[in-house]
């Protein structure tokens, strides 16, 4: 993995089964596959863990604990605002959008070209806990 790349992203969710079903679909669209987490790792970390892997890195997921499980994500508060997954072309963004609609995902902004950079074409949506996600095609010079 290149220096500066993100090795893994660890998510905490309010409902592990609901979010696992959602992320199986979404991360599958991004080229990740579910991988079993060894029981010894889960025992050492004292929590249930799920994981998805790709050549770009991994995403892990664990359940929220105690009173934190009832809190909702606020992307405008300090912390994570959103996660963007790259795709290879504009058509991929449109296809992902169709799949997200079939899944019943909450679409925040339909596929469109956004003025952030020339050719920036993206769709924005949320996960079951309100975390903002994006699939983007951004042609690099």
N, C-alpha and C positions, 0 to 999 in steps of 0.2 A: 504494500500500500504506500502511496506517495506521502512524503512528509507533509503535514498540514491537513491531510485527509481525516475525516471523522471515522474512527474505528467502530464505534457503536453508539447507539442511542438507547437510553433506558427510560421506559414509560411506566407510570403508575396510573392505574385505572380504577374506577369505582366498581365495575362489574367485569371480572376477568373473562367469564364465558361470553358475554355480549361483545366485549371489545375484541376478543380473540377471533370471533366469527367475522367481525368487521375488518380487522387487520389481515386475516387470511386472504380476503378478497383484495384489499387495497395494496398490501405489500406484494401480493402475487402479481398485480398489475405493474409494480415497480421492479419485478425480477427477483424477489425474495422468496425463499421457501421455508416452511416451518421445520425446525430441527428440535429433537428432544433435548431437554436440559437434564444432565445427570442428576439422579436423586441425591448424590453426595453434595453437589453444588447447592441444590435447594435446601438441604439440611444445614449446610454451612452458612447460608445466607438467611436462614430461618424464615423463608417465604416460598410460596409457589412461584415458579418462573416459567415463562414461555419465551421462545426465541425464534427469530426468522433470520436467515443468512443470505448473503449475496456476495459476489466478488467485490462489491463496494463497501462491505462491512456488515454489521448486524443490528437488529433491533430486539431488545428484550422488553418483557412486560411483567409487571407484578401487581398484585392487588393493593389498593390503598388500605390503610389500617386505622382502626378506631374512628374518632370523630372526623378525621381528614377525609374519610370515604364520602362524606356528604357535601364536601366543598366542590364547587364547579370551577373549571378553568377560566381564568381571566387573562386574555392575551394582552390587555392594556396595562396590567400590573407588571412590576419587575419580574423577569423570568422569560420563559420561552414565548415568542409571538406566534411563529408557525414553522412548519417543516415543508420544504419543497423538494419534490422528486423530479428528476430530469427525464425527459423522453426524447426520442430521436427525431420526431417530426411533428408538425401541426396536426396531422391526421391522428397521431397517437393521442393527443390531448382530446380531440373530439370523441375518439373511441372510448377513452377513459371516462369522459363525461357521460356517455350513454350507459356504460356499466354502472357508474355511480348512481344514476337515476334509477336503474333497474333494482339496485340494492336498497333504494330508499334513503340514500345518504342526503344530508342537508347540504344543498348547493348554496354557497354564499354568492359566488359570481360565476356565471356561465362562461364557457370558452370565449375569449376575446383577445385582441392584441392590446397590450397595456403599454403606456409610454415610458416605462422604466428604462428600457434599452431598445434599440432598433430590433424589430422582429420578435419581441418578447410576447409569447402567446401562452395563456395559462387558463386553468380552471381552479377555483377555490371552493373548499367544502370543509365540513367539520367531522370529527370522529364522534362517537357516542357521548363523550364527556365534554364536547365543545372545543377540543383542540383544533385549531385551524391547520388545514393541510392544503397542499397545492401540487398539481402536476404541471410542469412547464416545459415548453420548447423554447430555447433561447439560442439562436444561431450565433456561434462564436466566430469572430473574424479569422 
